[in-house]
Each structure stands twice: as C-alpha cells, then as structure tokens.
C-alpha cells in the first residue's frame, strides 16, 4: 500500500488525485494544469510511476490504488493555482 505523510509533496499528490476525481480529466487539461519543469514538483510523473492514475487515449483517471489512497488520506490542503498551473509552497 502507498504511504502518504504530511510533507508538501505528499499533500500535493493528494490534491492532484482529488483534482482528477472520480470523473477523470482530459490529458490536455491535466498537462495544462499540472506539468512542471521543476524536478522537485514531479506529481504527474510520480503518480504514473506509482500506478495511482491511468491514461487511456486522451483520458486521465484514478487507478484503484489512487482511489484507495485518496479515500484513506484525502483532505489535502488546497494549493494555489496561478494562471492555471499548480504552485506548491516550499517548506
């Protein structure tokens, strides 16, 4: 089982999973909101590597482990969005 602590990256991961939600998002929408050139903000890549989300065609959806993690550890504090992109707050 995936473990989430309360470090900023873990909270951002929960925020990402909540944003994807049960209905999913388009790949284009996800890339617009969550892509980052910062190696320290790799939520998109980390979620794929951990099997928390799946991409099928142009749809991004929660995988079973992502739904379980969100159900168990949901309620991440909101993160700010600037011009449509998510901005994590450094600790």
DOFIKE-287886 format. One record per atom (N, C-alpha, C, CB): residue number from 1; residue in one letter; x, y, z; atom name. Coordinates in steps of 0.001 Angstrom, whole numbers, plus 524288, in hexadecimal, padded with zeros to 5 digits. Glycine has a CB too. Layout:
{num: NUM; residu: a; east: X; north: Y; up: Z; atome: CA}
...
//
This chain:
{num: 1; residu: x; east: 80350; north: 7FB65; up: 80000; atome: N}
{num: 1; residu: x; east: 80000; north: 80000; up: 80000; atome: CA}
{num: 1; residu: x; east: 80379; north: 804D4; up: 80000; atome: C}
{num: 1; residu: x; east: 7FC3D; north: 80002; up: 804C6; atome: CB}
{num: 2; residu: x; east: 801C6; north: 808DD; up: 7FD51; atome: N}
{num: 2; residu: x; east: 804B8; north: 80DBA; up: 7FCFD; atome: CA}
{num: 2; residu: x; east: 803EF; north: 810CF; up: 80206; atome: C}
{num: 2; residu: x; east: 80303; north: 81100; up: 7F829; atome: CB}
{num: 3; residu: x; east: 80827; north: 812EB; up: 80408; atome: N}
{num: 3; residu: x; east: 807E0; north: 815FC; up: 808D0; atome: CA}
{num: 3; residu: x; east: 8085A; north: 81BC4; up: 80789; atome: C}
{num: 3; residu: x; east: 80C2B; north: 81450; up: 80CAD; atome: CB}
{num: 4; residu: x; east: 80513; north: 81EF1; up: 809DA; atome: N}
{num: 4; residu: x; east: 8054A; north: 82497; up: 80938; atome: CA}
{num: 4; residu: x; east: 8064E; north: 826FC; up: 80E8C; atome: C}
{num: 4; residu: x; east: 80024; north: 826C6; up: 806C2; atome: CB}
{num: 5; residu: x; east: 80A57; north: 82A30; up: 80ECE; atome: N}
{num: 5; residu: x; east: 80B63; north: 82D07; up: 813A2; atome: CA}
{num: 5; residu: x; east: 80945; north: 8328D; up: 812E2; atome: C}
{num: 5; residu: x; east: 8116B; north: 82D11; up: 81506; atome: CB}
{num: 6; residu: x; east: 80A9B; north: 835FB; up: 81653; atome: N}
{num: 6; residu: x; east: 808A7; north: 83B50; up: 815E4; atome: CA}
{num: 6; residu: x; east: 80CD6; north: 83F0C; up: 813F4; atome: C}
{num: 6; residu: x; east: 80693; north: 83D29; up: 81B1A; atome: CB}
{num: 7; residu: x; east: 81082; north: 83D03; up: 810CF; atome: N}
{num: 7; residu: x; east: 81448; north: 8408C; up: 80E6F; atome: CA}
{num: 7; residu: x; east: 811AC; north: 84341; up: 809CE; atome: C}
{num: 7; residu: x; east: 81950; north: 83D90; up: 80CAF; atome: CB}
{num: 8; residu: x; east: 813C1; north: 847A8; up: 80815; atome: N}
{num: 8; residu: x; east: 81138; north: 84AA3; up: 803E0; atome: CA}
{num: 8; residu: x; east: 81055; north: 84783; up: 7FEE3; atome: C}
{num: 8; residu: x; east: 8146F; north: 84F5A; up: 8029A; atome: CB}
{num: 9; residu: x; east: 813FD; north: 84430; up: 7FD64; atome: N}
{num: 9; residu: x; east: 81346; north: 8411B; up: 7F89F; atome: CA}
{num: 9; residu: x; east: 80EBD; north: 83D48; up: 7F93A; atome: C}
{num: 9; residu: x; east: 81851; north: 83E21; up: 7F745; atome: CB}
{num: 10; residu: x; east: 80E52; north: 83ACE; up: 7FDB7; atome: N}
{num: 10; residu: x; east: 80A11; north: 83717; up: 7FEA3; atome: CA}
{num: 10; residu: x; east: 804CA; north: 839DC; up: 7FE8C; atome: C}
{num: 10; residu: x; east: 80AD6; north: 83443; up: 803E3; atome: CB}
{num: 11; residu: x; east: 80488; north: 83E6D; up: 800E3; atome: N}
{num: 11; residu: x; east: 7FFA5; north: 84163; up: 800D6; atome: CA}
{num: 11; residu: x; east: 7FE45; north: 8431D; up: 7FB4F; atome: C}
{num: 11; residu: x; east: 8000B; north: 84629; up: 80473; atome: CB}
{num: 12; residu: x; east: 80230; north: 84493; up: 7F847; atome: N}
{num: 12; residu: x; east: 80144; north: 8460B; up: 7F2DB; atome: CA}
{num: 12; residu: x; east: 7FF57; north: 8415C; up: 7EFBB; atome: C}
{num: 12; residu: x; east: 80643; north: 84849; up: 7F067; atome: CB}
{num: 13; residu: x; east: 8015B; north: 83CC7; up: 7F0E1; atome: N}
{num: 13; residu: x; east: 7FF8C; north: 83802; up: 7EE43; atome: CA}
{num: 13; residu: x; east: 7F9C2; north: 83714; up: 7EF6E; atome: C}
{num: 13; residu: x; east: 802D9; north: 83339; up: 7F003; atome: CB}
{num: 14; residu: x; east: 7F836; north: 837B7; up: 7F459; atome: N}
{num: 14; residu: x; east: 7F2B7; north: 83716; up: 7F5C0; atome: CA}
{num: 14; residu: x; east: 7EF57; north: 83B21; up: 7F2F9; atome: C}
{num: 14; residu: x; east: 7F200; north: 83787; up: 7FBAE; atome: CB}
{num: 15; residu: x; east: 7F145; north: 83FE3; up: 7F29B; atome: N}
{num: 15; residu: x; east: 7EE63; north: 84403; up: 7EFDF; atome: CA}
{num: 15; residu: x; east: 7EDB9; north: 84291; up: 7EA1E; atome: C}
{num: 15; residu: x; east: 7F13C; north: 84956; up: 7F065; atome: CB}
{num: 16; residu: x; east: 7F1D9; north: 84072; up: 7E7CB; atome: N}
{num: 16; residu: x; east: 7F1A0; north: 83EC5; up: 7E255; atome: CA}
{num: 16; residu: x; east: 7ED92; north: 83A76; up: 7E19E; atome: C}
{num: 16; residu: x; east: 7F705; north: 83CDE; up: 7E07E; atome: CB}
{num: 17; residu: x; east: 7EDA1; north: 83690; up: 7E4F6; atome: N}
{num: 17; residu: x; east: 7E9E4; north: 83241; up: 7E492; atome: CA}
{num: 17; residu: x; east: 7E44D; north: 83439; up: 7E544; atome: C}
{num: 17; residu: x; east: 7EB1E; north: 82E08; up: 7E8A9; atome: CB}
{num: 18; residu: x; east: 7E37E; north: 837D4; up: 7E8E8; atome: N}
{num: 18; residu: x; east: 7DE4A; north: 83A0D; up: 7E9BD; atome: CA}
{num: 18; residu: x; east: 7DC95; north: 83D28; up: 7E4F5; atome: C}
{num: 18; residu: x; east: 7DE3A; north: 83D8E; up: 7EEA5; atome: CB}
{num: 19; residu: x; east: 7E048; north: 83FE0; up: 7E27B; atome: N}
{num: 19; residu: x; east: 7DF15; north: 842F9; up: 7DDD4; atome: CA}
{num: 19; residu: x; east: 7DD72; north: 83F64; up: 7D952; atome: C}
{num: 19; residu: x; east: 7E3D9; north: 84657; up: 7DC3A; atome: CB}
{num: 20; residu: x; east: 7E01D; north: 83AF8; up: 7D8B3; atome: N}
{num: 20; residu: x; east: 7DE9F; north: 83730; up: 7D4AF; atome: CA}
{num: 20; residu: x; east: 7D91D; north: 83541; up: 7D5CF; atome: C}
{num: 20; residu: x; east: 7E28B; north: 8328A; up: 7D478; atome: CB}
{num: 21; residu: x; east: 7D81C; north: 833E7; up: 7DABD; atome: N}
{num: 21; residu: x; east: 7D2E9; north: 83260; up: 7DC7B; atome: CA}
{num: 21; residu: x; east: 7D0CF; north: 82D87; up: 7D9E4; atome: C}
{num: 21; residu: x; east: 7CF3F; north: 836AF; up: 7DB96; atome: CB}
{num: 22; residu: x; east: 7CC21; north: 82C1E; up: 7DB4D; atome: N}
{num: 22; residu: x; east: 7C998; north: 82768; up: 7D950; atome: CA}
{num: 22; residu: x; east: 7C83C; north: 827CF; up: 7D388; atome: C}
{num: 22; residu: x; east: 7C4B6; north: 8264B; up: 7DC6A; atome: CB}
{num: 23; residu: x; east: 7C760; north: 82C80; up: 7D199; atome: N}
{num: 23; residu: x; east: 7C5DA; north: 82D24; up: 7CC21; atome: CA}
{num: 23; residu: x; east: 7CA80; north: 82D86; up: 7C873; atome: C}
{num: 23; residu: x; east: 7C284; north: 831EC; up: 7CB8B; atome: CB}
{num: 24; residu: x; east: 7CF35; north: 82E4A; up: 7CA8A; atome: N}
{num: 24; residu: x; east: 7D3D2; north: 82EBE; up: 7C746; atome: CA}
{num: 24; residu: x; east: 7D433; north: 83402; up: 7C496; atome: C}
{num: 24; residu: x; east: 7D3DB; north: 82A7C; up: 7C345; atome: CB}
{num: 25; residu: x; east: 7D856; north: 834BD; up: 7C1B6; atome: N}
{num: 25; residu: x; east: 7D965; north: 83990; up: 7BED0; atome: CA}
{num: 25; residu: x; east: 7DBBF; north: 83817; up: 7B993; atome: C}
{num: 25; residu: x; east: 7DD22; north: 83D4A; up: 7C1EB; atome: CB}
{num: 26; residu: x; east: 7DBD5; north: 83BC4; up: 7B607; atome: N}
{num: 26; residu: x; east: 7DE6F; north: 83ABE; up: 7B116; atome: CA}
{num: 26; residu: x; east: 7E452; north: 83B35; up: 7B1D9; atome: C}
{num: 26; residu: x; east: 7DC81; north: 83E8A; up: 7ACCA; atome: CB}
{num: 27; residu: x; east: 7E735; north: 83886; up: 7AE81; atome: N}
{num: 27; residu: x; east: 7ECE9; north: 838D4; up: 7AEC9; atome: CA}
{num: 27; residu: x; east: 7EEAB; north: 83E74; up: 7ADDF; atome: C}
{num: 27; residu: x; east: 7EF7B; north: 8351C; up: 7AABC; atome: CB}
{num: 28; residu: x; east: 7EC59; north: 84126; up: 7AA1A; atome: N}
{num: 28; residu: x; east: 7EDD1; north: 84694; up: 7A8FB; atome: CA}
{num: 28; residu: x; east: 7ECDC; north: 84A19; up: 7ADB1; atome: C}
{num: 28; residu: x; east: 7EAC2; north: 848A2; up: 7A440; atome: CB}
{num: 29; residu: x; east: 7E85E; north: 84975; up: 7B037; atome: N}
{num: 29; residu: x; east: 7E716; north: 84C8B; up: 7B4D6; atome: CA}
{num: 29; residu: x; east: 7EAFC; north: 84B6F; up: 7B944; atome: C}
{num: 29; residu: x; east: 7E173; north: 84B5E; up: 7B6A5; atome: CB}
{num: 30; residu: x; east: 7EC4A; north: 8467A; up: 7B9EF; atome: N}
{num: 30; residu: x; east: 7EFFA; north: 844F7; up: 7BE09; atome: CA}
{num: 30; residu: x; east: 7F559; north: 8474E; up: 7BD14; atome: C}
{num: 30; residu: x; east: 7F061; north: 83F08; up: 7BE64; atome: CB}
{num: 31; residu: x; east: 7F72A; north: 84705; up: 7B837; atome: N}
{num: 31; residu: x; east: 7FC4C; north: 8492B; up: 7B6F8; atome: CA}
{num: 31; residu: x; east: 7FC6A; north: 84F11; up: 7B79C; atome: C}
{num: 31; residu: x; east: 7FDD9; north: 847B6; up: 7B16F; atome: CB}
{num: 32; residu: x; east: 7F834; north: 851A7; up: 7B639; atome: N}
{num: 32; residu: x; east: 7F7F9; north: 85758; up: 7B6C3; atome: CA}
{num: 32; residu: x; east: 7F849; north: 858FA; up: 7BC80; atome: C}
{num: 32; residu: x; east: 7F2EF; north: 85979; up: 7B44A; atome: CB}
{num: 33; residu: x; east: 7F59B; north: 8561F; up: 7BFD4; atome: N}
{num: 33; residu: x; east: 7F562; north: 85791; up: 7C55C; atome: CA}
{num: 33; residu: x; east: 7F9F7; north: 85589; up: 7C893; atome: C}
{num: 33; residu: x; east: 7F068; north: 8559A; up: 7C7AF; atome: CB}
{num: 34; residu: x; east: 7FC30; north: 850F8; up: 7C72F; atome: N}
{num: 34; residu: x; east: 7FFD2; north: 84E58; up: 7CAAA; atome: CA}
{num: 34; residu: x; east: 8054D; north: 84D85; up: 7C895; atome: C}
{num: 34; residu: x; east: 7FDAD; north: 84953; up: 7CC11; atome: CB}
{num: 35; residu: x; east: 8066C; north: 84EE1; up: 7C3BD; atome: N}
{num: 35; residu: x; east: 80BC3; north: 84E09; up: 7C1D7; atome: CA}
{num: 35; residu: x; east: 80F6C; north: 851C9; up: 7C4AE; atome: C}
{num: 35; residu: x; east: 80C1D; north: 84ED3; up: 7BBC7; atome: CB}
{num: 36; residu: x; east: 81436; north: 8501B; up: 7C527; atome: N}
{num: 36; residu: x; east: 8181A; north: 85344; up: 7C7E8; atome: CA}
{num: 36; residu: x; east: 81D75; north: 85204; up: 7C5B9; atome: C}
{num: 36; residu: x; east: 817EF; north: 85245; up: 7CDE8; atome: CB}
{num: 37; residu: x; east: 8209C; north: 855FD; up: 7C541; atome: N}
{num: 37; residu: x; east: 82607; north: 85520; up: 7C3B0; atome: CA}
{num: 37; residu: x; east: 82988; north: 854BD; up: 7C87F; atome: C}
{num: 37; residu: x; east: 827EB; north: 8598D; up: 7C010; atome: CB}
{num: 38; residu: x; east: 82722; north: 8550A; up: 7CD05; atome: N}
{num: 38; residu: x; east: 82A0D; north: 854BB; up: 7D1EB; atome: CA}
{num: 38; residu: x; east: 82A84; north: 84F06; up: 7D397; atome: C}
{num: 38; residu: x; east: 8275D; north: 85806; up: 7D642; atome: CB}
{num: 39; residu: x; east: 82F48; north: 84CFE; up: 7D407; atome: N}
{num: 39; residu: x; east: 82FDA; north: 8477F; up: 7D595; atome: CA}
{num: 39; residu: x; east: 82DE5; north: 8465C; up: 7DB1B; atome: C}
{num: 39; residu: x; east: 83580; north: 845EA; up: 7D52F; atome: CB}
{num: 40; residu: x; east: 82D1C; north: 84A5C; up: 7DE37; atome: N}
{num: 40; residu: x; east: 82B2F; north: 84988; up: 7E382; atome: CA}
{num: 40; residu: x; east: 82539; north: 8494D; up: 7E3B4; atome: C}
{num: 40; residu: x; east: 82D26; north: 84DD5; up: 7E715; atome: CB}
{num: 41; residu: x; east: 82296; north: 84AA1; up: 7DF6E; atome: N}
{num: 41; residu: x; east: 81CE5; north: 84A56; up: 7DF1C; atome: CA}
{num: 41; residu: x; east: 81B68; north: 8466E; up: 7DAE8; atome: C}
{num: 41; residu: x; east: 81A78; north: 84FC6; up: 7DDF3; atome: CB}
{num: 42; residu: x; east: 81C35; north: 84195; up: 7DC0A; atome: N}
{num: 42; residu: x; east: 81B66; north: 83D6F; up: 7D82E; atome: CA}
{num: 42; residu: x; east: 81679; north: 83A48; up: 7D951; atome: C}
{num: 42; residu: x; east: 82020; north: 839CF; up: 7D80A; atome: CB}
{num: 43; residu: x; east: 8125D; north: 83CDB; up: 7DB04; atome: N}
{num: 43; residu: x; east: 80D98; north: 83A2B; up: 7DC9A; atome: CA}
{num: 43; residu: x; east: 80B5D; north: 836EB; up: 7D829; atome: C}
{num: 43; residu: x; east: 8098A; north: 83E17; up: 7DE7D; atome: CB}
{num: 44; residu: x; east: 80B28; north: 8390F; up: 7D37C; atome: N}
{num: 44; residu: x; east: 8090C; north: 83634; up: 7CF00; atome: CA}
{num: 44; residu: x; east: 80C29; north: 83139; up: 7CE08; atome: C}
{num: 44; residu: x; east: 80915; north: 839A9; up: 7CA15; atome: CB}
{num: 45; residu: x; east: 81144; north: 831BC; up: 7CD8F; atome: N}
{num: 45; residu: x; east: 81494; north: 82D34; up: 7CC8C; atome: CA}
{num: 45; residu: x; east: 81468; north: 8294C; up: 7D106; atome: C}
{num: 45; residu: x; east: 81A2B; north: 82EEE; up: 7CB98; atome: CB}
{num: 46; residu: x; east: 81487; north: 82B3C; up: 7D5CC; atome: N}
{num: 46; residu: x; east: 81469; north: 827CA; up: 7DA5C; atome: CA}
{num: 46; residu: x; east: 80F4A; north: 824BE; up: 7DAA7; atome: C}
{num: 46; residu: x; east: 8152F; north: 82AF5; up: 7DF5F; atome: CB}
{num: 47; residu: x; east: 80AF8; north: 8274B; up: 7D958; atome: N}
{num: 47; residu: x; east: 805EE; north: 8249B; up: 7D98D; atome: CA}
{num: 47; residu: x; east: 8059E; north: 8204A; up: 7D573; atome: C}
{num: 47; residu: x; east: 80175; north: 82882; up: 7D8C5; atome: CB}
{num: 48; residu: x; east: 807E7; north: 82133; up: 7D0DE; atome: N}
{num: 48; residu: x; east: 80811; north: 81D1D; up: 7CCDD; atome: CA}
{num: 48; residu: x; east: 80B90; north: 8189E; up: 7CE93; atome: C}
{num: 48; residu: x; east: 809FF; north: 81F5B; up: 7C7A5; atome: CB}
{num: 49; residu: x; east: 8103F; north: 819DF; up: 7D082; atome: N}
{num: 49; residu: x; east: 813F2; north: 815DA; up: 7D236; atome: CA}
{num: 49; residu: x; east: 811BA; north: 81278; up: 7D694; atome: C}
{num: 49; residu: x; east: 81902; north: 81860; up: 7D406; atome: CB}
{num: 50; residu: x; east: 80EAD; north: 814DA; up: 7DA0C; atome: N}
{num: 50; residu: x; east: 80C77; north: 81200; up: 7DE7C; atome: CA}
{num: 50; residu: x; east: 80765; north: 80F29; up: 7DD11; atome: C}
{num: 50; residu: x; east: 80B77; north: 815BD; up: 7E2FF; atome: CB}
{num: 51; residu: x; east: 80586; north: 80FDE; up: 7D842; atome: N}
{num: 51; residu: x; east: 800AD; north: 80D4D; up: 7D6B2; atome: CA}
{num: 51; residu: x; east: 7FBD0; north: 80FA5; up: 7D921; atome: C}
{num: 51; residu: x; east: 800F0; north: 807B0; up: 7D80C; atome: CB}
{num: 52; residu: x; east: 7FC15; north: 814AA; up: 7DA99; atome: N}
{num: 52; residu: x; east: 7F7A3; north: 8173A; up: 7DD18; atome: CA}
{num: 52; residu: x; east: 7F3B5; north: 8194F; up: 7D922; atome: C}
{num: 52; residu: x; east: 7F987; north: 81BA5; up: 7E088; atome: CB}
{num: 53; residu: x; east: 7F588; north: 81A86; up: 7D462; atome: N}
{num: 53; residu: x; east: 7F223; north: 81C47; up: 7D02E; atome: CA}
{num: 53; residu: x; east: 7F34F; north: 81919; up: 7CB4A; atome: C}
{num: 53; residu: x; east: 7F2DA; north: 82235; up: 7CF22; atome: CB}
{num: 54; residu: x; east: 7EF95; north: 8190D; up: 7C7C4; atome: N}
{num: 54; residu: x; east: 7F056; north: 8166F; up: 7C2BF; atome: CA}
{num: 54; residu: x; east: 7EF08; north: 81A3E; up: 7BE61; atome: C}
{num: 54; residu: x; east: 7ECEA; north: 8116A; up: 7C258; atome: CB}
{num: 55; residu: x; east: 7F174; north: 8195B; up: 7B9E6; atome: N}
{num: 55; residu: x; east: 7F058; north: 81C71; up: 7B53C; atome: CA}
{num: 55; residu: x; east: 7EE76; north: 818A1; up: 7B113; atome: C}
{num: 55; residu: x; east: 7F54C; north: 81FA2; up: 7B357; atome: CB}
{num: 56; residu: x; east: 7E9D7; north: 8198F; up: 7AF18; atome: N}
{num: 56; residu: x; east: 7E79F; north: 8165D; up: 7AAEA; atome: CA}
{num: 56; residu: x; east: 7E5C3; north: 81A17; up: 7A6B0; atome: C}
{num: 56; residu: x; east: 7E307; north: 812C6; up: 7ACF2; atome: CB}
{num: 57; residu: x; east: 7E880; north: 81A29; up: 7A24B; atome: N}
{num: 57; residu: x; east: 7E73B; north: 81DE9; up: 79E39; atome: CA}
{num: 57; residu: x; east: 7E834; north: 8235F; up: 7A034; atome: C}
{num: 57; residu: x; east: 7E18E; north: 81D4F; up: 79C6B; atome: CB}
{num: 58; residu: x; east: 7E426; north: 82697; up: 7A04C; atome: N}
{num: 58; residu: x; east: 7E4BF; north: 82BF6; up: 7A230; atome: CA}
{num: 58; residu: x; east: 7E286; north: 82CB3; up: 7A7AA; atome: C}
{num: 58; residu: x; east: 7E21C; north: 82FBA; up: 79E73; atome: CB}
{num: 59; residu: x; east: 7E156; north: 8286D; up: 7AA5C; atome: N}
{num: 59; residu: x; east: 7DEFB; north: 828C2; up: 7AF90; atome: CA}
{num: 59; residu: x; east: 7E2DF; north: 82748; up: 7B3D4; atome: C}
{num: 59; residu: x; east: 7DA2E; north: 8253C; up: 7AFE3; atome: CB}
{num: 60; residu: x; east: 7E2DA; north: 82A4D; up: 7B7FE; atome: N}
{num: 60; residu: x; east: 7E5F4; north: 82927; up: 7BCAA; atome: CA}
{num: 60; residu: x; east: 7E214; north: 827EF; up: 7C102; atome: C}
{num: 60; residu: x; east: 7E9B5; north: 82DDD; up: 7BE32; atome: CB}
{num: 61; residu: x; east: 7E2A0; north: 82355; up: 7C359; atome: N}
{num: 61; residu: x; east: 7DF05; north: 821BA; up: 7C77D; atome: CA}
{num: 61; residu: x; east: 7E20C; north: 81F8B; up: 7CC1C; atome: C}
{num: 61; residu: x; east: 7DB17; north: 81DA3; up: 7C571; atome: CB}
{num: 62; residu: x; east: 7DF6C; north: 81F53; up: 7D084; atome: N}
{num: 62; residu: x; east: 7E1B9; north: 81CF0; up: 7D522; atome: CA}
{num: 62; residu: x; east: 7E1DC; north: 81709; up: 7D470; atome: C}
{num: 62; residu: x; east: 7DEA5; north: 81E70; up: 7DA1B; atome: CB}
{num: 63; residu: x; east: 7E63D; north: 814A4; up: 7D5A9; atome: N}
{num: 63; residu: x; east: 7E6A4; north: 80EF8; up: 7D5E6; atome: CA}
{num: 63; residu: x; east: 7E4C2; north: 80D4D; up: 7DB55; atome: C}
{num: 63; residu: x; east: 7EC6D; north: 80D0B; up: 7D4C9; atome: CB}
{num: 64; residu: x; east: 7E3CA; north: 80855; up: 7DBFE; atome: N}
{num: 64; residu: x; east: 7E1E1; north: 8065E; up: 7E10E; atome: CA}
{num: 64; residu: x; east: 7E563; north: 80809; up: 7E59C; atome: C}
{num: 64; residu: x; east: 7E17F; north: 80066; up: 7E0EB; atome: CB}
{num: 65; residu: x; east: 7EAAB; north: 807AC; up: 7E529; atome: N}
{num: 65; residu: x; east: 7EDF2; north: 80974; up: 7E97F; atome: CA}
{num: 65; residu: x; east: 7ED60; north: 80F52; up: 7EA95; atome: C}
{num: 65; residu: x; east: 7F3A0; north: 80831; up: 7E85B; atome: CB}
{num: 66; residu: x; east: 7EC8D; north: 81272; up: 7E683; atome: N}
{num: 66; residu: x; east: 7EBCA; north: 81812; up: 7E73E; atome: CA}
{num: 66; residu: x; east: 7E6B4; north: 8193F; up: 7EA0E; atome: C}
{num: 66; residu: x; east: 7EBE0; north: 81ADC; up: 7E202; atome: CB}
{num: 67; residu: x; east: 7E280; north: 8166E; up: 7E88B; atome: N}
{num: 67; residu: x; east: 7DD78; north: 8171A; up: 7EB40; atome: CA}
{num: 67; residu: x; east: 7DDE7; north: 81585; up: 7F0F8; atome: C}
{num: 67; residu: x; east: 7D92B; north: 813E0; up: 7E88C; atome: CB}
{num: 68; residu: x; east: 7E099; north: 81130; up: 7F1F3; atome: N}
{num: 68; residu: x; east: 7E12F; north: 80F57; up: 7F759; atome: CA}
{num: 68; residu: x; east: 7E45F; north: 8132B; up: 7FA9A; atome: C}
{num: 68; residu: x; east: 7E3C6; north: 809EF; up: 7F770; atome: CB}
{num: 69; residu: x; east: 7E887; north: 81536; up: 7F855; atome: N}
{num: 69; residu: x; east: 7EBD3; north: 818F6; up: 7FB1E; atome: CA}
{num: 69; residu: x; east: 7E8D3; north: 81DED; up: 7FC55; atome: C}
{num: 69; residu: x; east: 7F0B4; north: 81A40; up: 7F7ED; atome: CB}
{num: 70; residu: x; east: 7E5E6; north: 81FCB; up: 7F898; atome: N}
{num: 70; residu: x; east: 7E2CD; north: 82485; up: 7F966; atome: CA}
{num: 70; residu: x; east: 7DE94; north: 823A0; up: 7FD82; atome: C}
{num: 70; residu: x; east: 7E052; north: 8264C; up: 7F43F; atome: CB}
{num: 71; residu: x; east: 7DC14; north: 81F16; up: 7FD64; atome: N}
{num: 71; residu: x; east: 7D80D; north: 81DE7; up: 8013E; atome: CA}
{num: 71; residu: x; east: 7DA5F; north: 81D8E; up: 806BA; atome: C}
{num: 71; residu: x; east: 7D549; north: 818CA; up: 7FFD9; atome: CB}
{num: 72; residu: x; east: 7DF14; north: 81B61; up: 80717; atome: N}
{num: 72; residu: x; east: 7E18F; north: 81AB5; up: 80C2E; atome: CA}
{num: 72; residu: x; east: 7E3EA; north: 81FBF; up: 80E3C; atome: C}
{num: 72; residu: x; east: 7E5BA; north: 81691; up: 80BDD; atome: CB}
{num: 73; residu: x; east: 7E6A0; north: 8229F; up: 80AE4; atome: N}
{num: 73; residu: x; east: 7E9A3; north: 82728; up: 80CA8; atome: CA}
{num: 73; residu: x; east: 7E7BE; north: 82C45; up: 80A52; atome: C}
{num: 73; residu: x; east: 7EF4C; north: 8266A; up: 80B59; atome: CB}
{num: 74; residu: x; east: 7E311; north: 82C6B; up: 80818; atome: N}
{num: 74; residu: x; east: 7E10D; north: 8311D; up: 80581; atome: CA}
{num: 74; residu: x; east: 7E0AC; north: 835BB; up: 80926; atome: C}
{num: 74; residu: x; east: 7DBC6; north: 8300B; up: 80330; atome: CB}
{num: 75; residu: x; east: 7DF4A; north: 83A1C; up: 806EC; atome: N}
{num: 75; residu: x; east: 7DECD; north: 83ED5; up: 80A12; atome: CA}
{num: 75; residu: x; east: 7E3B4; north: 84213; up: 80A11; atome: C}
{num: 75; residu: x; east: 7DD66; north: 83D76; up: 80F8D; atome: CB}
{num: 76; residu: x; east: 7E6EC; north: 8418C; up: 805F2; atome: N}
{num: 76; residu: x; east: 7EBA6; north: 844B6; up: 80595; atome: CA}
{num: 76; residu: x; east: 7EA35; north: 84A78; up: 80580; atome: C}
{num: 76; residu: x; east: 7EED7; north: 84343; up: 800AE; atome: CB}
{num: 77; residu: x; east: 7ED7D; north: 84D91; up: 807D0; atome: N}
{num: 77; residu: x; east: 7EC9E; north: 8532D; up: 807BB; atome: CA}
{num: 77; residu: x; east: 7ECE1; north: 85515; up: 80221; atome: C}
{num: 77; residu: x; east: 7F0A5; north: 85610; up: 80B2D; atome: CB}
{num: 78; residu: x; east: 7E999; north: 858E8; up: 800BA; atome: N}
{num: 78; residu: x; east: 7E9B4; north: 85AE1; up: 7FB63; atome: CA}
{num: 78; residu: x; east: 7EEF9; north: 85D60; up: 7FA1D; atome: C}
{num: 78; residu: x; east: 7E54E; north: 85ED4; up: 7FA8D; atome: CB}
{num: 79; residu: x; east: 7F06C; north: 85D12; up: 7F541; atome: N}
{num: 79; residu: x; east: 7F51C; north: 85FC1; up: 7F372; atome: CA}
{num: 79; residu: x; east: 7F368; north: 86442; up: 7F001; atome: C}
{num: 79; residu: x; east: 7F8DA; north: 85BFA; up: 7F073; atome: CB}
{num: 80; residu: x; east: 7F6BB; north: 8681D; up: 7EF9C; atome: N}
{num: 80; residu: x; east: 7F581; north: 86CA4; up: 7EC6B; atome: CA}
{num: 80; residu: x; east: 7F620; north: 86B54; up: 7E6A5; atome: C}
{num: 80; residu: x; east: 7F8FF; north: 87145; up: 7EDE8; atome: CB}
{num: 81; residu: x; east: 7F2FC; north: 86DC1; up: 7E35B; atome: N}
{num: 81; residu: x; east: 7F3AF; north: 86D46; up: 7DDBC; atome: CA}
{num: 81; residu: x; east: 7F4AD; north: 872B8; up: 7DB95; atome: C}
{num: 81; residu: x; east: 7EED5; north: 86AAA; up: 7DB11; atome: CB}
{num: 82; residu: x; east: 7F8BB; north: 87324; up: 7D87D; atome: N}
{num: 82; residu: x; east: 7FA22; north: 87816; up: 7D60B; atome: CA}
{num: 82; residu: x; east: 7F9FB; north: 8773E; up: 7D036; atome: C}
{num: 82; residu: x; east: 7FF9F; north: 87A14; up: 7D7DE; atome: CB}
{num: 83; residu: x; east: 7F6BF; north: 87A32; up: 7CD7B; atome: N}
{num: 83; residu: x; east: 7F62B; north: 879C7; up: 7C7D4; atome: CA}
{num: 83; residu: x; east: 7F54C; north: 87420; up: 7C626; atome: C}
{num: 83; residu: x; east: 7FAF8; north: 87C01; up: 7C517; atome: CB}
{num: 84; residu: x; east: 7F205; north: 8714B; up: 7C912; atome: N}
{num: 84; residu: x; east: 7F0A1; north: 86C03; up: 7C795; atome: CA}
{num: 84; residu: x; east: 7F489; north: 867DC; up: 7C923; atome: C}
{num: 84; residu: x; east: 7EFDE; north: 86BCD; up: 7C1F5; atome: CB}
{num: 85; residu: x; east: 7F8F0; north: 86957; up: 7CB31; atome: N}
{num: 85; residu: x; east: 7FCE3; north: 86576; up: 7CCB2; atome: CA}
{num: 85; residu: x; east: 7FD07; north: 86525; up: 7D2A6; atome: C}
{num: 85; residu: x; east: 8026D; north: 866E7; up: 7CA70; atome: CB}
{num: 86; residu: x; east: 7FDFD; north: 8608C; up: 7D481; atome: N}
{num: 86; residu: x; east: 7FE2F; north: 85FAC; up: 7DA1E; atome: CA}
{num: 86; residu: x; east: 80384; north: 86149; up: 7DC2A; atome: C}
{num: 86; residu: x; east: 7FD08; north: 859E6; up: 7DB74; atome: CB}
{num: 87; residu: x; east: 80373; north: 86405; up: 7E07C; atome: N}
{num: 87; residu: x; east: 80854; north: 865DC; up: 7E2DA; atome: CA}
{num: 87; residu: x; east: 808B6; north: 863B4; up: 7E85B; atome: C}
{num: 87; residu: x; east: 808A0; north: 86BF0; up: 7E2E5; atome: CB}
{num: 88; residu: x; east: 80C8E; north: 8607C; up: 7E954; atome: N}
{num: 88; residu: x; east: 80D6A; north: 85E8A; up: 7EE91; atome: CA}
{num: 88; residu: x; east: 81027; north: 862AB; up: 7F1D2; atome: C}
{num: 88; residu: x; east: 81099; north: 8597A; up: 7EE74; atome: CB}
{num: 89; residu: x; east: 80F6D; north: 8627B; up: 7F6BF; atome: N}
{num: 89; residu: x; east: 811E0; north: 8662D; up: 7FA45; atome: CA}
{num: 89; residu: x; east: 81672; north: 86378; up: 7FCE8; atome: C}
{num: 89; residu: x; east: 80DEA; north: 8684E; up: 7FE5A; atome: CB}
{num: 90; residu: x; east: 81B27; north: 8658D; up: 7FC3B; atome: N}
{num: 90; residu: x; east: 81FCB; north: 8631F; up: 7FE82; atome: CA}
{num: 90; residu: x; east: 81F89; north: 86355; up: 8046B; atome: C}
{num: 90; residu: x; east: 824C7; north: 865CF; up: 7FC8E; atome: CB}
{num: 91; residu: x; east: 82153; north: 85F2D; up: 806C9; atome: N}
{num: 91; residu: x; east: 82143; north: 85F04; up: 80C8F; atome: CA}
{num: 91; residu: x; east: 82651; north: 8611C; up: 80EBB; atome: C}
{num: 91; residu: x; east: 8205B; north: 8596A; up: 80E90; atome: CB}
//
